Amino acid sequence: MGSTNESVRVNICGDEYSIKTDIDIETTKKIAEYVNQKMMELKRNSPIRDNLKIAVLSALNIAGELHEYRERCEKAQKKLSDFEHKATTLFQKIESGISE
């Protein structure tokens, strides 16, 4: 699915929003549902009733998840890089052994 530049209506924490998006509508709906789930979870498990505070705390939680994901990706990329280097070195040793 490509970009649409269409508006999509979503419900987050009891409020309806019309969002103009440059990504596909289904992805936008999934993202909105994820945000809604995070906010509703906080609302259920917290004495805070102010939706703005709940939104900010939810944004911080989601940003924390993103940060952890990025750190894991960076670590995985480094491991992959190290593995590629070792594989290349081993391949070169095998090639030079075969050429002799």
The 8 nearest C-alpha neighbors of each residue, nearest first, counted from 0:
[[1, 23, 2, 22, 3, 24, 25, 26],
 [2, 0, 23, 3, 22, 21, 24, 4],
 [1, 3, 22, 21, 23, 4, 0, 20],
 [2, 4, 5, 21, 23, 22, 1, 20],
 [5, 3, 21, 20, 2, 19, 6, 22],
 [6, 4, 3, 19, 20, 7, 21, 24],
 [7, 5, 19, 18, 17, 20, 8, 4],
 [6, 8, 18, 17, 19, 9, 24, 5],
 [9, 7, 17, 16, 18, 15, 6, 10],
 [10, 8, 16, 15, 17, 7, 11, 31],
 [9, 11, 15, 14, 13, 16, 12, 8],
 [12, 10, 35, 14, 13, 15, 9, 31],
 [11, 13, 35, 14, 39, 38, 10, 50],
 [12, 14, 11, 10, 15, 35, 39, 9],
 [15, 13, 11, 10, 12, 16, 9, 35],
 [14, 16, 10, 9, 11, 8, 13, 17],
 [17, 15, 9, 8, 18, 10, 14, 11],
 [16, 18, 8, 7, 6, 9, 19, 15],
 [19, 17, 6, 7, 20, 16, 8, 9],
 [20, 18, 6, 5, 4, 7, 17, 21],
 [19, 21, 4, 22, 5, 18, 6, 3],
 [20, 22, 4, 2, 3, 23, 19, 5],
 [23, 21, 2, 20, 3, 24, 1, 27],
 [22, 24, 2, 26, 25, 3, 1, 0],
 [23, 25, 27, 26, 28, 22, 7, 3],
 [26, 24, 28, 27, 23, 29, 22, 30],
 [27, 25, 29, 28, 24, 23, 30, 22],
 [26, 28, 24, 30, 25, 29, 31, 23],
 [27, 29, 25, 31, 26, 30, 32, 24],
 [30, 28, 26, 32, 27, 31, 33, 25],
 [29, 31, 33, 27, 32, 28, 26, 34],
 [30, 32, 28, 34, 33, 29, 35, 27],
 [31, 33, 35, 29, 30, 34, 28, 36],
 [32, 34, 30, 36, 35, 31, 29, 37],
 [35, 33, 31, 37, 32, 36, 38, 30],
 [34, 36, 11, 32, 38, 33, 37, 12],
 [37, 35, 33, 39, 34, 38, 40, 32],
 [38, 36, 34, 40, 35, 39, 57, 33],
 [37, 39, 41, 35, 40, 36, 57, 42],
 [38, 40, 42, 36, 41, 37, 35, 43],
 [41, 39, 37, 43, 38, 42, 36, 44],
 [42, 40, 44, 38, 39, 43, 45, 37],
 [41, 43, 39, 40, 45, 44, 38, 48],
 [44, 42, 40, 41, 45, 39, 46, 38],
 [45, 43, 41, 42, 40, 46, 39, 47],
 [44, 46, 47, 42, 41, 43, 48, 40],
 [45, 47, 48, 44, 42, 43, 41, 49],
 [48, 46, 45, 49, 42, 53, 52, 50],
 [47, 49, 50, 46, 42, 53, 45, 52],
 [48, 50, 52, 51, 47, 53, 54, 42],
 [51, 49, 53, 52, 54, 48, 12, 47],
 [52, 50, 54, 53, 49, 55, 56, 48],
 [53, 51, 55, 54, 49, 50, 56, 47],
 [52, 54, 50, 56, 51, 55, 57, 38],
 [55, 53, 51, 57, 52, 56, 50, 58],
 [56, 54, 58, 52, 57, 53, 51, 59],
 [57, 55, 59, 53, 58, 54, 52, 60],
 [56, 58, 60, 54, 59, 55, 38, 53],
 [57, 59, 55, 61, 56, 60, 62, 54],
 [58, 60, 62, 56, 57, 61, 63, 55],
 [61, 59, 57, 63, 58, 62, 56, 64],
 [60, 62, 64, 58, 63, 59, 57, 65],
 [63, 61, 65, 59, 64, 60, 58, 66],
 [64, 62, 60, 66, 61, 65, 59, 67],
 [65, 63, 61, 67, 62, 66, 68, 60],
 [64, 66, 62, 68, 63, 67, 69, 61],
 [65, 67, 63, 69, 68, 64, 62, 70],
 [68, 66, 70, 64, 69, 65, 63, 71],
 [69, 67, 65, 71, 66, 70, 64, 72],
 [68, 70, 72, 66, 71, 67, 73, 65],
 [69, 71, 73, 67, 72, 68, 74, 66],
 [72, 70, 74, 68, 69, 73, 75, 67],
 [73, 71, 69, 75, 70, 74, 76, 68],
 [72, 74, 76, 70, 75, 71, 69, 77],
 [75, 73, 71, 77, 76, 72, 70, 78],
 [74, 76, 72, 78, 77, 73, 71, 79],
 [77, 75, 73, 79, 74, 78, 72, 80],
 [76, 78, 80, 74, 79, 75, 81, 73],
 [79, 77, 81, 75, 80, 76, 82, 74],
 [78, 80, 82, 76, 77, 81, 83, 75],
 [79, 81, 77, 83, 78, 82, 76, 84],
 [82, 80, 78, 84, 79, 83, 77, 85],
 [81, 83, 79, 85, 80, 84, 86, 78],
 [84, 82, 86, 80, 81, 85, 87, 79],
 [83, 85, 81, 87, 82, 86, 88, 80],
 [84, 86, 88, 82, 87, 83, 89, 81],
 [85, 87, 83, 89, 88, 84, 90, 82],
 [88, 86, 90, 84, 89, 85, 83, 91],
 [89, 87, 85, 91, 86, 90, 84, 92],
 [88, 90, 92, 86, 91, 87, 85, 93],
 [89, 91, 87, 93, 92, 88, 86, 94],
 [92, 90, 94, 88, 89, 93, 95, 87],
 [93, 91, 89, 95, 90, 94, 96, 88],
 [92, 94, 96, 90, 91, 95, 89, 97],
 [95, 93, 91, 97, 96, 92, 90, 98],
 [94, 96, 98, 92, 97, 93, 91, 99],
 [97, 95, 93, 94, 99, 98, 92, 91],
 [96, 98, 94, 95, 99, 93, 92, 91],
 [99, 97, 95, 96, 94, 93, 92, 91],
 [98, 96, 97, 95, 94, 93, 92, 91]]
